[in-house]
Amino acid sequence: MSLILKELMQKRADDGFALAYADILLEPAHSAVLPREADPSGRFSRRIPLAIPFASAAMSTVTTATMAIAMATGGGIGVIHPAMDPEEQRRMVRKVKLRLNGLIDMPVTIHARMTIEDVRKLREEKGYGFETFPVVDEKSRLVGIITSNDFKFWPELSTLVSEAMTPFEQIVHGRRSTTPEEARMLMRKHRVRVLPLVDKDRKLVGLYVSSDVERVLGPRKNFTLDAHGHLRVAASIGTLNDAYARAEMLAPVGCDSFVVGTAHADTEGVLETVRTLKHTYPNIDVVAGNTSYGEGARRLATAGADGILVGQGPGSICTTRIVAGIGIPQASAVFECAQALEGSGVPVIADGGITNSGDIVKALALGAQAVMLGGLLAGTDEAPGEKVYVGGQPMKEYFGMGSKRAMREHAASRKRYGQQGMSSGKYTPEGVEGRVPYRGPVEGVINELQGGMRSGMGYLGAKTINAMRGARAVQITGAGYAESRVHDIYPDRSE
């Protein structure tokens, strides 16, 4: 009755049919894998692994710095939306990168010729909550360090920092390449709380603080971290000149991935943008989308994309398929793009159409390495916007980047859908505005979705995402879909 999922999808494609997630069910298999033993790790791009394969959508009602922090600490990644000026987007990316401070790459410094009074005034004016400062000379070379103990032992306000500080010769320090693990070993060995990093010329290039390092390397090892112990974050930057201008501001603050996001990515403008960004910033991954067919995904990968967003029109607030008459049902789109990219090392990110954890299981079995979530996260505390009450029920607003409101308010939305220069009364929206139920902290939503995903992996006997590719599946009818849903009861809505 069932076929290997790959065979089923290929057979339907050969017959000219395309399927949505709701059109298929995966067949359970003999299993020696308990849900808690499953490894749900995936990839956002070539060089960005994820402990859980979730990314938050680059939408103004979903992802700002607050959501991106929550996603990265939960094992996924957030994509900061572009419907803001570049400077604000830069501040948000920097806020995420400095959240943990596993490595402080731009520590606040003072000069040896300052007095204790000067330093105290500096702390008050800037609102610094710390009392440890590296001391540098005019050439930014590290000459000493001053801590809270030094302030206590030198109470005279006129005392020079050069007198109160611990000189360089007595400081335990590391090199630029020192990892958080190496920093922890050094600090534990020498019983120090800070570890400055210097280059060959003794210039200060970074600082580790023991409390931050212990937090980063503590029991929550599923944080999505870069090599320096910072949370990872992506940012959607548009195309061509807009993209280049944003990238120039985001690269210096540590943005891990540029997302070249448009409604239709298989265009010369997007391909040129990807090529230019990869040439200019070879150490930053570029994720591009959206597309929904294999040739488009292959062209983007050939241009240099490190990850491909797949999905045109499957989102709950997207009307592209109705307005423009284009698109491919999401299960078939994910399958076709994953097949086209097989062996390339470029992961597919299934963007849109995810309504529950079962859809995530199907997307991963079809070849995706991660899923992008919008509506499922829009109702959480970390999503922008205030709670409103409708009929006594708490809700949060949710609208697509293709909605008339988004086009009216944000130039990035108009450009994404090719409607620059149009007057507000002449926009052709490809999305709607609405509300979603309030769902509390995003951590609870992520845990629930991850639990369902692990359960699916247990049913399939798949310990890893890649092992899910051998699943068997069936195509179901409308009656089969109805049978799969809650039916023939009056749901208890008291909770």
N, C-alpha and C positions, 0 to 999 in steps of 0.2 A: 504493500500500500504506500509506504513512504519511500522517498528518494533521498540520497545524500543532498544536502541543501544546495550545494554547488550545481548538481545535476538538475535539480528542480528549477532553480532560477534560470539556468541556461536553456532548459527545455521551454520554459514559458517565454523567454526572450526570442528563441527561434520561431515560436508560434506568433510572435508579435504582441505578446501580452506583457504588461508591467504590473508589479505588485506593491502594495503598501504593507507596513508591518502587520496590520490587522488581517491581512489575507493569508498569513502563514502561521503555523505552530510548529515548534520544534519537538521532535519525538524523544521522550526520555530514553536513557540508555543504562546498561549495567554500570554501576558506579562504585568505586572504592574511595570516592572523594566526599568528605563532609563539607558543608558550606563554609565552616570556619577555617578549613584547610586550603580553600581555593585562593589563588593568587590573582587578584583583579587588576594588576598593574598594566598600564598601557603606555601610549606615547602621544604627545601633542604635536611633536615635530621630530626631525632627525635626532636632535640633541637634547630634547626636553622630555625625559621620562616622567610618568605620573604614577603615584601609588594607587590612585583610583582614576579611572579613565573619564573624568568629568571636567568640562570647561564651561564657564559661565559666559553667556552670549554678550556680544558687544552692543548692548542696547541701553538706551538712556533710562529705561525703567528696570534695568537688571544690574549692570556692573559699573560701579565706581570703585574707589580704593577700598572701601569697607568690604564689599563683596569679594574683591580680589584677594584681600588678606584672609578672609574666611575660607575661600577656595584653596589657597595655597597651604594654609595650616591644616586643612582637611585632606590633603593629598592630591588635589586637582590644580586647576589654574584658572585665573580670571582674565578676561580680555576687556580692558578699559575702553569704554565706548568713545567715538570720535565727535559726538555732538556737544562739543565744548571747545573753547579756544585752545590753541596748542600749549600755552603757558599753564593753563589749568590742568591739562592732561599730563604735562611734565611733572607738576606738583603731585598729582595722584600716583604716578609711577614711582616717584621718589619716596613717597609716603609708604608704599608697599615695600620697597627695597630696604628701607631703614627700620622696618617694623621690629625685626629681631636683633639687628646689629650684631650678628655673629661676627662679622668683620666691619668695623667702622672705617670706611675707606677715605673719609675726609674728616678726621678728628679735629675738634676745636683745640687750638694751640694758644700758648701765651709766650711772651718774650722774657728772657732772663732779666732785662733791665726794669721790668715792671715791679711794683711793690705789692705786698699782700693786700693793701687797701685797694689798689687798682684791680686786682683779681676779684675781690669781693664785690666791687662795684659792677664789674663785668657780669658776674653771676646774677646780680639783682636786675640789671638792665635787660639781659637776654633771657632771664627766667630759667637758667640752667639748673637742673636738679642734681647735678654731680659736682664733685670737688676734686676730681683727678684731671690734671692737664699735662700733656706733653709740653716741654719747654724747647723752643727752637731759636736758632740765631737768624740773622738777616738773610742767610742763604737756605733757609728751611731745613737746616741740619739739626738733628736731635742732639741737644746738649744736656738734657735732664728731664726729670718728671717730678711733679708736685702732687701730693695726695691730701686727703682730709687730715691725716696724722700730722703732716707738715704744718697745716693751718693751726692745729692745736698747740704744737710745740713752739710755734713762732707767732705769738699773739700780737706782737708789736706791728701795728699797721704799716709802719715805715720800712719794715724789713724787706730787702730786695729778694725777688724770687730766686736769684742766683745764689743767695745765702741759704735759703730754706729748702731748695730742691735737692733731690738725690741726683748726683751727677751721672753722666752717661756711662762712665767706667764701672759704675756699680749697678747698672740697670740690666735686667734680663730682657733680651730682645730677640726678635725673629727676623726672617727675611720676607720679601714680598710674596714668595711662593708658599709660605707657611699655611697649612690647612687648619681648619678648626680642630681636627683630631690632634695634630701636632702641637697646636697652641695649648690645648688642654693638658697634654703631657708635660709641656714645659712649665706651665703655671702651677700644676700640682707638684712637680718635682722641686721647684724653687719656692713654693708657697707664696706666690705673688698673685695679685688680683687683676693686674693689667699687663698686657704684653704688646709693647710698641713694635712696629715692623719698620725696618730701614732698608734702603738700597745700598749699593756698593759705595756710594758717596756719603752715606750716613744720613741721607735725606729721609724724613718721615713719610712713609707711604701707606700707613694703616695702623689700626689699633684693635686688639682683642680685649674684651672685658670678660672675666671668668663667669660672672652670673649669666651673661648672654650666651656664652659658649656652652655652658652646662644646659641651658634651656634648649638650645638648638640640637645638642647631641643627647638630650634626655630621652625618656621613654617614648615620646611621640616622634618616632623616626619616619613617619609617613609624610612629614612636611615636604613640600616641593621646594627644594633649595638649589641655589647655584653653587659653584665651587667655593665661594667665599662664605657660605652660610646664610646668604640673604634669601628671602622668599622670592620665588620666580613670579613674573608678571608679564603679560602680553598687552599690546595696545593696538587698536584698529586705527589705521592712519590714512585710508583712502587710496587715491592713485595719483600718479604723475607729480606735478609741482606741490600739491597739498601734501602728498606722502613724503616727498623729499624734505619739505620744511619741517614737518613733524618729526621725522626720523632724526634730523640734525639736532633737534632739541632733546629727543628721548634717549639717544644713544649714550650721551655722557652721564646720564643718571642711572644707567644699568638696565634698560628695558631688555628683556630676554628674547622677545619675539615681536616682530612687526607683522601685523595682520593686514594684508591688502584685501579689503572686503568690499565687494560690489554685488549687485543683484545678478550680474552675468559676467563671469570672470574670463571666459574664453574670448577675449578681445585683445586687439593690439595694444591698447593703452595699459591694460593690466599686465600683459606679458612684458612690455617695456619697463614697467614699474618694478616688476620682480627682478628682471635682469640688472637694472640699475642699482637697486638696493643690495643685491647679492655682491655686486662688484664693489660698492662703496663700503659695505659693512659685512665682510665675509664671516665675522665671528658671531653675528646675530642671525638667528633663524627667521626665515620669512615664510609665513603661512598665507596661502592665497585661496580665494573663493569668491562667490560660490559657483559650482558647476554641478551637473547631474548626469554626465555621460562620460564614457571612457576616454574618448579622443580629447575632450577638453581637459580632463585631469592629466592626461599624458603630456599635453602641450605645456601646462603649467609646471609640471615637474621638470620637463626639459629646459624650461626657462630658468630653473633654479629654485623653485619652491621647495621648502622643507616639510610642508604639510599641506593637505588639500581639504578645504571645507566643501562638503557635499550636501546639496539640498537646495532646490529652487521651488519654493511654494509650499513646503509641507508644514510650516509653522502655524500654530493655532490662530494667530492674528494676521496671517499673510493671505492676500487675495490675488497674488500674481497669476496663478493658474486660471482664475476666473476672468481677471481683467485682460491678461495678455494671451491666454489660451496656450501657454507653454508650460513645460515641466515634465518630470518623470516621477511616478510614485516612488516614495523614498526607499523602500526595501530594494527595488530593482536598481535605483540610482546608486546606492551604497555598494551593492554587489558589483555592478558594472565598473565603477571607478576603482574599487579595490582590485578587481581582476586586471584592469589596465595597468595598475601600478605595482603588481606583484613582482617581487624581486628587486624593486628600485630603492627600497629603504625609505620611501616617502609614505608616511601614514595617512590614512583617510580619517577625517573627523566628521562624523555623521551629525549634520546641523539641521535640527527641526524634526517635527513629527513624533518626538518622544512624549508620550502621555503617561507612561508608567514604567516601572522597573523591567517588566517583561519586554518592552520595546528596546530597552538598552541591551538585554541579552540577545535579542534578534539582530540588532545592529552590529554587535561585536562578532556574532557568529557569521554574519554576512561579509565580514572583512574589515570593519572599522577598528581602529586602535583607540578611539575615544569618541565621546558624544558631546555635543554642545547643547546646553540646557538654557531655556529662556523662561517660558511660562511656569515651569515647575519651581523656579527660584524667585520669580517676580513677587510672590506673596510673602516672602520672608522678611525678617527684621533688617537684614543687611542690604536689601534692595532699596533704591532711592524711593522717596515718596512717603506720605503719611497714611496711616490707617484711616479708612472711612467706614461708616456703618450703613449698610443697605438692608432694610428690613430687619434690623437688629443684628445682622451678621457682619463681622469685621472683614473688610476687603482692602486690597491695594490696587491702584490703577496700573494698567499694563497696555502699552500700545507699541505697534511695530515701527521700525524705522521707515517703512513705506507708507505709513498712515498720513492722512492729511495734516494732522496736528504736528507730527514730526517734520514733515516737509515745510510747514509754515514756520516752525521755530528753529530749525537747524539746517544750515547750508550743507552739512555732510549728508543729510538724508536726501536732499534734492539732487546732489551729485551722484549718490549711490544709485538712484533710479533715473538718471539722465534727464532731470527736469530743472537744470540751472537756467536762470533767466526768465522762467515762467512767472507770471503774476499769481498771487495766492489763490485767486478765484479760478485759475485754469490748471491747477495741479491735477494729475490723474493718479490718485492714491493706489497703492498696491498692498494696503494693509488697513486695519481698523483699530479703533480704540475700544478698550473695555476694562473690566476689573477681574481680578482673580481672588480666590479666598485667601485670607491671611493665614499663614502657616507657621508663624513663630520663628525661632532661630534657624538659620540655614543648616547648622550642624545636624539638627534632627532630620531634616529633609535628606541630606546627603547620606546619613546613616541608614535611613529607611530604604533609599534607592540602592545603596551598596548591599544591604541585606538581601533585597530581592534579587540582585545580580548574582550574589554568591549562591543563593538558593538555586537559581537557574543553572549555574555551573555544576552544582552538586547533582542535580537531576540528569545533566548531560555526561557526568563522569569526567568533566574537564577541569584539570587543576589550573590551567592557564588560559588566557584569552586565545592564544594561538591554537590550543587544543580544541577550542569550540568550533573551529572551521570544518571539522569532520562530522558535525552533527547531521542527523537525518531530519527531514521535515515533510510536512504535508501542506497543501493549499486547502483552505477551508471555504465553506460557503457562508452566506449571510446567516443561515440558521446555526452553523457552527460557531460563528462569532457571537451570536446572541446567547448561545448555550454557555460560552466562556465567561460571560458577564454575570453580575449579580442579577437574579431573576426570580419572579414569583414570590417575592416577600415585600414587606414594607420596611425599608431600612430604618434602623434605630438612629435617629439624629440627635439623641440627647447628649452625646459626648462632644 
